[in-house]
Amino acid sequence: MKVAVIIDTWFPYLGGGQINAWEVSKRLAKSGVSIDIITRNNGNDNLKTSKNIKVIKLGSRSQPFDTVSKFLFLIKSFFYLYSHQYDLIHAHAFLPGIVARAVVVTKGIPAVFTVHGTSLGTELLGPVQKLIEKFILTQILYSAQITVAKDFLKIKNINENIFYIPNGIKIDNFDRIKTQKSRAVTLLFVGRLHPQKNLPNLIDAFSQVLQNHPNIRLKIAGDGPQKTTLVQKVKSLKLAKSIIFLGEVLGRDLIKLYKSSHLFILPSIYEGLPLTLLEAWAAKLPVIVTKTGDCQLLVKDGVNGYLVENPADVSQISKVIKIALRGNLEKIGASGYNLIAKNFSWEKSAQETKEVYEILSNRQN
């Protein structure tokens, strides 16, 4: 079977969609599926390809959030797919879904579309963006949809052939690395510095926590469009000694960062199934998350983490952090670790994805 995986943004930019596409595709290639990952050129990715897997970058180098480049990629990728032979198309959200449907119509090739989360139902999108996202996710008919989050199954959708296949984690990578906990109690955020992540409210909440816990530290790992605004906010609140921006942290350094911290927080307005949640648990960290996406399904309050009801309520975020600091952090972190060790791996995600491919292939034949 020869499969074209389409995704409009690629490494070195890091997001859940990119990691999912790469980790699943690598394992599918090892199982004998021929994979071409078709994407934009966002810079040197430093990825090691092997037998049965290629990364094909269309167009000149562009920035990850360049809207013009994204739309040009849709045109280029359609003509590339139209002029090459594949048995199946696998598009990753959002915009490549349009290309996947166009190939279904023009060439009769089955297409899978993976949803990595949605901001529908939030106030983060403008009217036009909301219409586009709703159309691509729920109004285009694909041969099959995959969602990494069960929460998406509740949304009204013309697609009925929807498979829940969660993200995975390489837990052995975490088990192999040993490091000491930081001397100061450390609250950790890892992710994009993007309005979705609700970081201004986290900073305000943390400033309240400092009144009772003056020695606690907040480390923020990641990059994104809000970085300048967030740094300025921290300076204006005179919190630069307590809130530390680390930039992008990768590989072994990221695992050490998780394992040296005491508590992980993800105060997002929306999520699907965030990889950072799985990573924090792989590091045996207790977690604080908002009741969104699959976070609210996996996190049991006071058992393997803590839940914030309303991400817009700064005082509530602050209150939950204070409650967590009084808990048995080691026991709660171990409970999260045990949950993912039994249920989440990239091998499982790849096997279930291959089963979807085989179902569609058999229908085609």
MARLUM-48210 format. One record per residue (C-alpha): residue in three letters; z, x, y. Coordinates in steps of 0.2 Angstrom, whole numbers, plus 5000, padded with zeros to 4 digits. Layout:
<gupas>
r ala, Z Z, X X, Y Y
...
</gupas>
This chain:
<gupas>
r met, Z 5000, X 5000, Y 5000
r lys, Z 4995, X 5006, Y 5017
r val, Z 5006, X 5000, Y 5032
r ala, Z 5004, X 5002, Y 5051
r val, Z 5021, X 5001, Y 5060
r ile, Z 5019, X 4997, Y 5078
r ile, Z 5032, X 5001, Y 5091
r asp, Z 5029, X 5003, Y 5109
r thr, Z 5043, X 5016, Y 5113
r trp, Z 5047, X 5031, Y 5103
r phe, Z 5058, X 5046, Y 5102
r pro, Z 5065, X 5056, Y 5111
r tyr, Z 5070, X 5039, Y 5118
r leu, Z 5084, X 5033, Y 5107
r gly, Z 5087, X 5014, Y 5103
r gly, Z 5091, X 5004, Y 5089
r gly, Z 5073, X 4999, Y 5086
r gln, Z 5067, X 5016, Y 5086
r ile, Z 5080, X 5022, Y 5073
r asn, Z 5078, X 5007, Y 5062
r ala, Z 5059, X 5010, Y 5062
r trp, Z 5060, X 5028, Y 5058
r glu, Z 5074, X 5027, Y 5045
r val, Z 5067, X 5013, Y 5035
r ser, Z 5049, X 5020, Y 5036
r lys, Z 5055, X 5037, Y 5030
r arg, Z 5062, X 5029, Y 5014
r leu, Z 5047, X 5018, Y 5011
r ala, Z 5036, X 5033, Y 5012
r lys, Z 5047, X 5041, Y 4999
r ser, Z 5045, X 5026, Y 4988
r gly, Z 5026, X 5028, Y 4988
r val, Z 5021, X 5017, Y 5003
r ser, Z 5009, X 5025, Y 5015
r ile, Z 5016, X 5023, Y 5033
r asp, Z 5007, X 5026, Y 5050
r ile, Z 5019, X 5024, Y 5064
r ile, Z 5008, X 5019, Y 5079
r thr, Z 5016, X 5021, Y 5096
r arg, Z 5016, X 5028, Y 5114
r asn, Z 5018, X 5047, Y 5118
r asn, Z 5035, X 5047, Y 5126
r gly, Z 5037, X 5066, Y 5124
r asn, Z 5042, X 5078, Y 5110
r asp, Z 5051, X 5069, Y 5096
r asn, Z 5056, X 5083, Y 5085
r leu, Z 5054, X 5072, Y 5070
r lys, Z 5050, X 5080, Y 5053
r thr, Z 5036, X 5070, Y 5044
r ser, Z 5033, X 5072, Y 5026
r lys, Z 5021, X 5065, Y 5012
r asn, Z 5015, X 5047, Y 5015
r ile, Z 5021, X 5046, Y 5034
r lys, Z 5012, X 5050, Y 5050
r val, Z 5016, X 5047, Y 5068
r ile, Z 5001, X 5043, Y 5079
r lys, Z 5004, X 5043, Y 5097
r leu, Z 4991, X 5034, Y 5108
r gly, Z 4987, X 5039, Y 5126
r ser, Z 4994, X 5052, Y 5138
r arg, Z 5013, X 5055, Y 5140
r ser, Z 5022, X 5041, Y 5148
r gln, Z 5040, X 5036, Y 5152
r pro, Z 5049, X 5025, Y 5141
r phe, Z 5051, X 5011, Y 5153
r asp, Z 5034, X 5012, Y 5161
r thr, Z 5027, X 4994, Y 5161
r val, Z 5009, X 4998, Y 5164
r ser, Z 5009, X 5011, Y 5150
r lys, Z 5017, X 4998, Y 5138
r phe, Z 5003, X 4985, Y 5142
r leu, Z 4989, X 4998, Y 5140
r phe, Z 4997, X 5003, Y 5123
r leu, Z 4995, X 4985, Y 5117
r ile, Z 4976, X 4986, Y 5121
r lys, Z 4974, X 5003, Y 5113
r ser, Z 4984, X 4999, Y 5098
r phe, Z 4974, X 4983, Y 5094
r phe, Z 4958, X 4992, Y 5095
r tyr, Z 4965, X 5006, Y 5084
r leu, Z 4971, X 4994, Y 5071
r tyr, Z 4955, X 4984, Y 5072
r ser, Z 4945, X 5000, Y 5068
r his, Z 4956, X 5006, Y 5054
r gln, Z 4960, X 4999, Y 5037
r tyr, Z 4978, X 4994, Y 5033
r asp, Z 4986, X 4982, Y 5020
r leu, Z 5000, X 4976, Y 5032
r ile, Z 5005, X 4977, Y 5050
r his, Z 5024, X 4979, Y 5054
r ala, Z 5028, X 4977, Y 5072
r his, Z 5045, X 4980, Y 5081
r ala, Z 5050, X 4970, Y 5095
r phe, Z 5045, X 4965, Y 5108
r leu, Z 5027, X 4967, Y 5115
r pro, Z 5019, X 4974, Y 5099
r gly, Z 5022, X 4956, Y 5091
r ile, Z 5006, X 4951, Y 5102
r val, Z 4996, X 4964, Y 5094
r ala, Z 5002, X 4960, Y 5076
r arg, Z 4997, X 4942, Y 5079
r ala, Z 4980, X 4947, Y 5086
r val, Z 4977, X 4957, Y 5070
r val, Z 4982, X 4943, Y 5059
r val, Z 4969, X 4932, Y 5067
r thr, Z 4955, X 4944, Y 5069
r lys, Z 4956, X 4953, Y 5052
r gly, Z 4967, X 4942, Y 5041
r ile, Z 4979, X 4956, Y 5038
r pro, Z 4998, X 4950, Y 5035
r ala, Z 5010, X 4955, Y 5049
r val, Z 5029, X 4957, Y 5049
r phe, Z 5038, X 4956, Y 5065
r thr, Z 5056, X 4963, Y 5066
r val, Z 5068, X 4956, Y 5079
r his, Z 5082, X 4969, Y 5085
r gly, Z 5091, X 4957, Y 5096
r thr, Z 5087, X 4945, Y 5110
r ser, Z 5094, X 4942, Y 5128
r leu, Z 5088, X 4924, Y 5127
r gly, Z 5103, X 4913, Y 5133
r thr, Z 5109, X 4926, Y 5145
r glu, Z 5106, X 4928, Y 5164
r leu, Z 5099, X 4946, Y 5162
r leu, Z 5080, X 4940, Y 5162
r gly, Z 5070, X 4933, Y 5176
r pro, Z 5060, X 4917, Y 5172
r val, Z 5044, X 4926, Y 5168
r gln, Z 5052, X 4939, Y 5157
r lys, Z 5062, X 4925, Y 5148
r leu, Z 5046, X 4915, Y 5144
r ile, Z 5037, X 4931, Y 5137
r glu, Z 5052, X 4935, Y 5126
r lys, Z 5054, X 4917, Y 5120
r phe, Z 5036, X 4916, Y 5116
r ile, Z 5035, X 4933, Y 5107
r leu, Z 5051, X 4930, Y 5097
r thr, Z 5049, X 4911, Y 5093
r gln, Z 5032, X 4904, Y 5097
r ile, Z 5020, X 4916, Y 5088
r leu, Z 5017, X 4913, Y 5070
r tyr, Z 5019, X 4929, Y 5059
r ser, Z 5017, X 4931, Y 5041
r ala, Z 5035, X 4935, Y 5040
r gln, Z 5049, X 4939, Y 5052
r ile, Z 5064, X 4951, Y 5049
r thr, Z 5080, X 4950, Y 5059
r val, Z 5093, X 4963, Y 5059
r ala, Z 5106, X 4950, Y 5065
r lys, Z 5111, X 4934, Y 5057
r asp, Z 5114, X 4927, Y 5075
r phe, Z 5095, X 4925, Y 5078
r leu, Z 5093, X 4913, Y 5063
r lys, Z 5101, X 4900, Y 5074
r ile, Z 5087, X 4900, Y 5087
r lys, Z 5074, X 4887, Y 5086
r asn, Z 5058, X 4895, Y 5080
r ile, Z 5041, X 4890, Y 5073
r asn, Z 5043, X 4904, Y 5060
r glu, Z 5051, X 4898, Y 5044
r asn, Z 5048, X 4914, Y 5033
r ile, Z 5063, X 4924, Y 5041
r phe, Z 5072, X 4938, Y 5032
r tyr, Z 5089, X 4945, Y 5037
r ile, Z 5089, X 4964, Y 5034
r pro, Z 5103, X 4972, Y 5044
r asn, Z 5103, X 4990, Y 5050
r gly, Z 5110, X 5004, Y 5040
r ile, Z 5120, X 5019, Y 5042
r lys, Z 5120, X 5037, Y 5034
r ile, Z 5139, X 5037, Y 5030
r asp, Z 5138, X 5053, Y 5021
r asn, Z 5134, X 5062, Y 5037
r phe, Z 5150, X 5056, Y 5045
r asp, Z 5161, X 5060, Y 5029
r arg, Z 5154, X 5079, Y 5029
r ile, Z 5160, X 5082, Y 5047
r lys, Z 5178, X 5086, Y 5051
r thr, Z 5185, X 5087, Y 5069
r gln, Z 5202, X 5086, Y 5078
r lys, Z 5206, X 5071, Y 5088
r ser, Z 5206, X 5074, Y 5107
r arg, Z 5223, X 5077, Y 5115
r ala, Z 5221, X 5063, Y 5127
r val, Z 5219, X 5046, Y 5120
r thr, Z 5200, X 5043, Y 5122
r leu, Z 5191, X 5026, Y 5123
r leu, Z 5172, X 5029, Y 5119
r phe, Z 5157, X 5020, Y 5124
r val, Z 5140, X 5025, Y 5116
r gly, Z 5123, X 5017, Y 5121
r arg, Z 5110, X 5014, Y 5135
r leu, Z 5117, X 5014, Y 5153
r his, Z 5108, X 4997, Y 5155
r pro, Z 5114, X 4980, Y 5162
r gln, Z 5115, X 4973, Y 5145
r lys, Z 5130, X 4984, Y 5141
r asn, Z 5141, X 4977, Y 5155
r leu, Z 5147, X 4994, Y 5160
r pro, Z 5152, X 4990, Y 5178
r asn, Z 5165, X 4977, Y 5171
r leu, Z 5171, X 4990, Y 5158
r ile, Z 5174, X 5002, Y 5172
r asp, Z 5184, X 4989, Y 5182
r ala, Z 5194, X 4985, Y 5167
r phe, Z 5198, X 5003, Y 5163
r ser, Z 5204, X 5005, Y 5180
r gln, Z 5217, X 4991, Y 5176
r val, Z 5222, X 5000, Y 5160
r leu, Z 5225, X 5016, Y 5169
r gln, Z 5239, X 5008, Y 5178
r asn, Z 5249, X 5007, Y 5162
r his, Z 5241, X 5021, Y 5153
r pro, Z 5238, X 5035, Y 5166
r asn, Z 5233, X 5048, Y 5153
r ile, Z 5220, X 5038, Y 5144
r arg, Z 5201, X 5044, Y 5146
r leu, Z 5185, X 5034, Y 5145
r lys, Z 5170, X 5044, Y 5139
r ile, Z 5153, X 5037, Y 5141
r ala, Z 5139, X 5044, Y 5131
r gly, Z 5121, X 5039, Y 5134
r asp, Z 5108, X 5038, Y 5148
r gly, Z 5098, X 5024, Y 5156
r pro, Z 5093, X 5015, Y 5172
r gln, Z 5111, X 5012, Y 5178
r lys, Z 5117, X 5030, Y 5177
r thr, Z 5116, X 5033, Y 5196
r thr, Z 5125, X 5017, Y 5201
r leu, Z 5138, X 5019, Y 5188
r val, Z 5142, X 5037, Y 5193
r gln, Z 5144, X 5031, Y 5211
r lys, Z 5155, X 5017, Y 5206
r val, Z 5167, X 5029, Y 5197
r lys, Z 5167, X 5040, Y 5212
r ser, Z 5171, X 5026, Y 5224
r leu, Z 5186, X 5021, Y 5213
r lys, Z 5192, X 5039, Y 5212
r leu, Z 5191, X 5038, Y 5194
r ala, Z 5180, X 5054, Y 5191
r lys, Z 5195, X 5063, Y 5182
r ser, Z 5198, X 5048, Y 5170
r ile, Z 5180, X 5042, Y 5166
r ile, Z 5168, X 5056, Y 5160
r phe, Z 5149, X 5054, Y 5159
r leu, Z 5142, X 5065, Y 5144
r gly, Z 5124, X 5060, Y 5145
r glu, Z 5114, X 5059, Y 5129
r val, Z 5124, X 5065, Y 5114
r leu, Z 5115, X 5067, Y 5097
r gly, Z 5116, X 5073, Y 5079
r arg, Z 5132, X 5082, Y 5074
r asp, Z 5138, X 5082, Y 5092
r leu, Z 5138, X 5063, Y 5092
r ile, Z 5147, X 5062, Y 5076
r lys, Z 5160, X 5074, Y 5082
r leu, Z 5162, X 5064, Y 5098
r tyr, Z 5165, X 5048, Y 5088
r lys, Z 5178, X 5057, Y 5076
r ser, Z 5187, X 5065, Y 5091
r ser, Z 5190, X 5049, Y 5100
r his, Z 5203, X 5035, Y 5096
r leu, Z 5195, X 5019, Y 5100
r phe, Z 5177, X 5013, Y 5102
r ile, Z 5171, X 4999, Y 5115
r leu, Z 5155, X 4990, Y 5116
r pro, Z 5157, X 4977, Y 5130
r ser, Z 5139, X 4970, Y 5129
r ile, Z 5132, X 4954, Y 5136
r tyr, Z 5121, X 4953, Y 5121
r glu, Z 5118, X 4962, Y 5105
r gly, Z 5109, X 4960, Y 5088
r leu, Z 5118, X 4972, Y 5075
r pro, Z 5121, X 4987, Y 5086
r leu, Z 5120, X 5004, Y 5077
r thr, Z 5134, X 5011, Y 5087
r leu, Z 5146, X 4998, Y 5079
r leu, Z 5141, X 5005, Y 5062
r glu, Z 5143, X 5023, Y 5068
r ala, Z 5160, X 5020, Y 5075
r trp, Z 5166, X 5012, Y 5059
r ala, Z 5158, X 5026, Y 5049
r ala, Z 5169, X 5038, Y 5060
r lys, Z 5184, X 5027, Y 5055
r leu, Z 5186, X 5021, Y 5073
r pro, Z 5194, X 5004, Y 5078
r val, Z 5182, X 4994, Y 5089
r ile, Z 5182, X 4983, Y 5103
r val, Z 5167, X 4972, Y 5105
r thr, Z 5162, X 4956, Y 5114
r lys, Z 5158, X 4940, Y 5104
r thr, Z 5139, X 4942, Y 5104
r gly, Z 5126, X 4944, Y 5090
r asp, Z 5133, X 4950, Y 5073
r cys, Z 5148, X 4959, Y 5082
r gln, Z 5157, X 4942, Y 5081
r leu, Z 5153, X 4940, Y 5063
r leu, Z 5158, X 4957, Y 5057
r val, Z 5173, X 4961, Y 5068
r lys, Z 5189, X 4952, Y 5062
r asp, Z 5201, X 4952, Y 5076
r gly, Z 5216, X 4963, Y 5073
r val, Z 5209, X 4968, Y 5056
r asn, Z 5195, X 4980, Y 5058
r gly, Z 5193, X 4978, Y 5077
r tyr, Z 5196, X 4967, Y 5092
r leu, Z 5186, X 4954, Y 5100
r val, Z 5183, X 4950, Y 5119
r glu, Z 5178, X 4932, Y 5121
r asn, Z 5170, X 4933, Y 5138
r pro, Z 5161, X 4949, Y 5144
r ala, Z 5161, X 4943, Y 5162
r asp, Z 5180, X 4943, Y 5162
r val, Z 5187, X 4960, Y 5168
r ser, Z 5205, X 4956, Y 5165
r gln, Z 5201, X 4950, Y 5148
r ile, Z 5193, X 4966, Y 5143
r ser, Z 5207, X 4976, Y 5151
r lys, Z 5220, X 4965, Y 5141
r val, Z 5211, X 4968, Y 5124
r ile, Z 5210, X 4987, Y 5127
r lys, Z 5229, X 4986, Y 5130
r ile, Z 5232, X 4976, Y 5114
r ala, Z 5221, X 4988, Y 5104
r leu, Z 5231, X 5003, Y 5111
r arg, Z 5247, X 4996, Y 5103
r gly, Z 5239, X 4993, Y 5086
r asn, Z 5238, X 5004, Y 5071
r leu, Z 5222, X 5012, Y 5075
r glu, Z 5221, X 5022, Y 5059
r lys, Z 5223, X 5007, Y 5048
r ile, Z 5211, X 4996, Y 5058
r gly, Z 5198, X 5010, Y 5058
r ala, Z 5199, X 5012, Y 5040
r ser, Z 5196, X 4994, Y 5037
r gly, Z 5180, X 4995, Y 5047
r tyr, Z 5174, X 5010, Y 5037
r asn, Z 5177, X 5001, Y 5020
r leu, Z 5167, X 4986, Y 5026
r ile, Z 5151, X 4996, Y 5030
r ala, Z 5153, X 5008, Y 5016
r lys, Z 5151, X 4994, Y 5004
r asn, Z 5137, X 4984, Y 5013
r phe, Z 5126, X 4994, Y 5025
r ser, Z 5114, X 5008, Y 5021
r trp, Z 5096, X 5013, Y 5026
r glu, Z 5092, X 5014, Y 5007
r lys, Z 5096, X 4995, Y 5005
r ser, Z 5087, X 4991, Y 5021
r ala, Z 5072, X 5000, Y 5016
r gln, Z 5072, X 4992, Y 4998
r glu, Z 5074, X 4974, Y 5006
r thr, Z 5059, X 4978, Y 5018
r lys, Z 5048, X 4984, Y 5004
r glu, Z 5052, X 4967, Y 4995
r val, Z 5046, X 4958, Y 5010
r tyr, Z 5030, X 4969, Y 5010
r glu, Z 5027, X 4965, Y 4991
r ile, Z 5029, X 4946, Y 4994
r leu, Z 5016, X 4946, Y 5007
r ser, Z 5005, X 4957, Y 4997
r asn, Z 5006, X 4946, Y 4982
r arg, Z 5002, X 4931, Y 4993
r gln, Z 4987, X 4940, Y 5000
r asn, Z 4980, X 4944, Y 4982
</gupas>
